[in-house]
Amino acid sequence: MPFQTQAILVVDDDELQRDLLAMQLANLGFEHLLMADSGHAALTLLDLHPHQVRAIITDLSMPDMDGLVLMRHVAQRGFGGALIVFSGVQDDLLNSAVGLASAHGLKVLGCLPKPCQPAHLQQLLAQLPNVADAQNAAQSNPELAPERLAAALAAGEFLAWYQPKVDLLTGQAYGVEALARWPQADGSFIGPAMFVPALEAAGLVDELFFAMARQVAGCVALWRSQGLLVKAAVNLSMDTALNLTMPERLCQIVAAAGLSPADFVIEITESRLMVERSVAMESITRLSLKGFALSIDDFGTGYSSLVQLIDLPFKELKIDGSFVQRAGHELKAQTVLRIATLLGSNLGLDVVAEGVETPEQLEFLRDCGCTRVQGYYFAKPMPIDACTAWLNAHR
């Protein structure tokens, strides 16, 4: 009989481990469980109940099909729930497995080392409702239909919010990053993790870029009139970089606001392989030629980041926030942060660390020699009025 309630799928070839985990899940109030003793059995259950599996908790070391292969097959099926890696392997393998799952586009809640500790299991599952709700909304929300997205863009519903970028040497904001937000009539927001992929699929991501650029240009012009001399960063997807008219259109937007390209930073992320790389390189290089500063965003997580540093005229390197978060408990992440900071500095780039949330993270970055940061420790993304007030208070 098909499940009417979302279930958790447990995958482990060890019957004792399955039974122990089932008991702990039941004690936490998770009554609807699917149990599989192999990767093949898990895929069979997933195919039988494609919309009822809320999360998968899987072992890594299993005969016939290990957990890594299972992740690939689960991702190929478009699984929209969450994943927990449950294994007794060493920490570096666990971390690699989590990284692989994330690369597949799976929503990873974290690692659960064996033997399972109930408190740790509860902590991971506490994140589950948010993940499930977001996935369900992404699949069923009529707001994400192409015609609705086009109407929202035409009506100016997508708004630029701003997060300050702070220079630790002066304690002042030297710039902001513009981040797209989509407020709804009921006061809620549809997040970029949902609307950006929908815009890309609908072929509308270029229009989002130009809509953000127009808003940001108007905002910077306002700040200049108030004596606020911060630069504003706008995110550019590699899809939009394939638009050869983009540099001219962006220059027209900037000129119409009475500004120059030097007032802006273009943050570029290559989150997937680029087939027409030469076309994107032409557009991006022309942006630099026209006077825009280029920033390589989410450094360390995209494709060909080191090649980009060689091939493109970047002025700024932004270290992905995941390294900042993991540096608190992972030696490898600490090493990556130090090397990335040194690499950027030796190349003459401004190095910015994203995702700074705690004093400990800030002190570690100071110790690494990273003096430009961005994150909730200083300020969350804000609408224009709130950011203007924040900038005036932190001159």
N, C-alpha and C positions, 0 to 999 in steps of 0.2 A: 504494500500500500504506500503511495507517495506521501512524503512528509508534508504537513501543512504548516510546520514551524521550522525556522532556520536551525540547522544542526551544526555541530562541530565534528569534523572528520579527523580521527586519530589514526596515524599510519605508523606501525612499528611491527617488525617481525618477531619481537619478543612478547609472548603472551603475558608474562608477568608485568612487564612495563605497561602494556595496554590496559591491563586490569587495574593497576595502581593509578594510572592517569585517569581512567574512567571514574574511579572512586573519588579522586580529588576534584574532578570536574563536577561530579554530582553534589559533592559537599559545598561547592561554590554556587550551586543553583543551576548548572547547565545539565538539563535532563535529556535533551535530544542529541544523541551521539550516534555517529557511524564509525564502526571499527573495521580497519583493514590491516591484514597481516603482510601486505606487500604493496609495491608501487602499482602493479597491474590491478590488484584488487581495489586500490584507491581510485584509479581512473574509471573502473567499472562503476563504482558507487557514484562518482562525480557525474558520469554520463547519465546514470539513472535519475539523479536528483540535481540537475544543473543549476536550479535556482534556489535550492534549499540549503546548500552548504555555506555556512557563514564564515567559517574559518577552518584551516587545515593545520594540524599539528603533526609534523612529520619527522621521523628519524632520518639520519643520513646513511648509515652503514646497514644496507639491507641486500640480500642476495637477489639475483636476477635484474632488478631495477633499483638502483640506489636513490637516495633522496634528491641528488642533484639532477638526475635524469627526470625524476618525477616533476620537479619544478618546471623543467622545460615543457613537458607535456601539459602541465596545468596551465602555464602561461599561454600556450598555443590554443587552448580551449577558451581563452578570454576570461579566465576566472577573475571575478571582481571582489572576492572576499579577502580575508586577511590570512597571513601565514606566520606560523611560529616554528622555528627550527629546534628540534628536540633531539639531543645527541650527547654521547659521552666522549666525543673526539676532543682534541686539544683546541685551545682558544683560537689559534690562528686559522684553523680549518673552519671553525664555527663562523668566524668573521668573514672568511672568504665565501662561505655558503650564503650568508646574509647579503653580501655584495652581489653575488650571482643572481639571487632572487630579485634584488632591486633592479639589476640590469635587465632582467626579463620583464620588468614593469609590475611585479607583484608587490602587494602592500605588506611589508614585513613588520610585525609587531616586535620582534626581537628573538633572542636565543634563550632556550630553556635547557641548561646543562643537566645531565643525569648524575645522581638521582634527583628527581624533581622535588623542588621545595614548594609547598603549597602557597607560601607568601609570594614567591617569585611568579608563580603561575597566575595568581590573582592580580598581581601588578600588571602583567602583560595583558590579561583579558580585560582589565579595566579600560583599555584603549579601544576595545572591540566595537562598542556601539557607534562611536564616531566614524570609524572606518566603514562599518556596514552602512550607516546612514548615508555617508558621502557616496559610496558606490551605488546604492539603490537610487539616490537622487540623480546621479549622472546618467543612469540607464533609463530613467522614467520621466525626467523633468521635461515638460514640453517647452520650457524656456530655451532649451539647448537645440531645438530644431533649427535648421538653416534659415528658414524664413523669419523666425523670431529673432535670431541673432542679427540678421541684416536690418530688421526694423529697429532693434535696440541701438545698433551703431548709427543709423540714420537719425535717431532721436537723441543722440548724445547721452545715452544711459550709462556708458562706461566712464568711470571717473578716475582721474589720476590722484593717488594718495602719495605721500612723500615720507621717506625715512632718512633722517640726517646721517651723514658720514662725518666722523669726528677725528680731528687731529689730536693725538695724545700729547704732543709737544706743546700745544697752545691751549688745549681744552675746549677749543671752539669748533663749530661745524664749518667745514670748508666746501661741502657739497651736499646734495640730496640725491636719492634714487627715486624715480617715479615708478609706482607700482599700480597696475590696473585693478580696479575694484568695480563690482557690478551690484549696486544696491537694489533691493526689491521693494515692492510697495508695502510689504508687511514689516519692513525694517531689517530684514535679514539680508545676507549677502550670498551670492553665488561666487565661489572662490575661483581663482585663476587655474587651479589644478583641474577644474571641471570645464570652464568655458574656453580656455586656450586650446586644448585638443579639439573641442567642438568647432571652434573657429578655423583651425587648421584643416579639419576634415571638410568644412564647408567652403574652403578657399577664401576666407574672409580675414585672415590674420594680417594681411597688408593694411586693411582698413583700420584695424585696431591700432597698429603702429602709428599711422598718420593721425588718428584721433587723439592718441596720447601725446604725440609731438605737438599738435596745435594747443592742447591744454597746457602742456609744460612750458611752451614758449610764452603763452600769456601770463603764466605764473612767474616765470623768471623776469619778464618785463615789469610786472608789479613789484617784485622784490628789488629790482634795480632802482625803481623810483623811490623806494624806502631806504636805499643805501645798503641793502643786503647783497653782498657780492659773492654769492655761492653759485657753483656750477651745478647743473641738473643733468642727471644721467637718465637716458631712455634705453629700454631693452629692445634689441633687434634680434629677431629670430633668423636662422639661416634660410628659412623659406622666403622671408621678405628680402634678404640679401640677394636672392635670385632675380629680383625685380630691378632691371637696369635703369629704370626711370626714377628709382627711389632717391638717389643722391640729389638730383635736381629738385624733386618735389620737397624734400626736407629743407633744402636751402631756401626755397620759396617761402615755406612756413616760417623759418627763422627770420628772414628778411622782413616779412610782413609784420612781425612783432617788434621790429626795430633793433634786432639783436644780431650777433655774429656767431658763426659756428664755434668760435673759441669759448662761448658761454656754455657749451654742452659736451657731455661725454656719451658715447654710444657703447653700451655694454652688449657684448656679443657672446652667445652661448652656442656651442655646436653639440647638441644633445643626441645627434644621430649621424650616421654616415651621410656625407654630401656627395651625390653622384656628379652634379655639375659644379664641382669645386672651383674651377677656373672662373666661372661666371660670378660666383659669390665673392671670390677674391678680388675681382675687378671692382665690384660695387663697394666693397669695404675699403679697398685702397683708395678709391676716389673720394670716399668720405674723409679720409685723412688728408688727401690732397686739398680738399676744400676747407680744411681747418678744424674739423671735428676731432676731438681726442677719442681714441679707441681704447676700450677696456676689455680684457678677456675675462669673462664672468665664469663663476663656478669652476675655477681652475682645479684640475685634478680629477674631474668627474666626467668630462665630455670626451669626444673623439679627437685624437691628434692634437692635444693641447700643446705639446712641445713643438710640433711642426708649425702650428699657428704662430708661436712666439718667434720662430725663425722667419716665416714667410710674410707676416703682416706687421705693419708699423704700430704696434700697441704702445700706449703710454702708461697703462695701468693694468695691474694683475690683481684680481679678486680671488682670494682663497675661499673655497666653498665652506659654508658653515658646518657641514658634516665633520670636517676635520677638527674644527674648533670644539665641537661637542664631544667628539671621541677622544680628544687629547687629554681629557680629565682622567681617563682610565685605561688608555691604550698607548703603550710605548711607541708603537709603529706610527700612530697618528701624530704623536709629538714630534717624531723624527721628520715626518712629511711636512709638518708646519714649519719647522726650522729650515729645512732644505728649500721649501717653496719661497720663504721670505728671503733667504740668501740668494736664490736664483733670480728673483725679481730685482733685488737691489743691485746685483752684479750686472744685470742687463739695463740698469738705469731706469727701471719702472717704479712708479708709485705702487706700493703693495698695500692692499686693503684686506682685512680679515672680516668675513661676514659671520653673522650668527652669534655675536658675543652677548652672553646673558648673565654671567656671574663675575664677581670680583676676581675669583681664581683664574678664570679664563683670561681676563684682562691682564693680570700680572704675568701669566705665562707668555702672552703675546709681547708684552713689554720686554721680557727676558729674551725672546726670539729676535728682538729688534724691529718688530712690526709696530709702527706708530700711527697707523690709520685704521680705524675700525668702524663697524656698523653693526647694530643689533639692539635687542630689547633692553639691554643693560642701560643704554642711553635713551632710546625712544622707539616706540612702535611706529609703524606707518600711520600717517595722519592725513586728514583732509587739509586742503590748502589753508584755511583759517587757523587751524590748530598748529600747523607747521610754521606758519608765519609768526605766530605768537611765540612758539618755541625758539625759533631762530633769533627773534628780537631779545628774548630772555637770555640767550647764550652767545651774545656778540663777543 
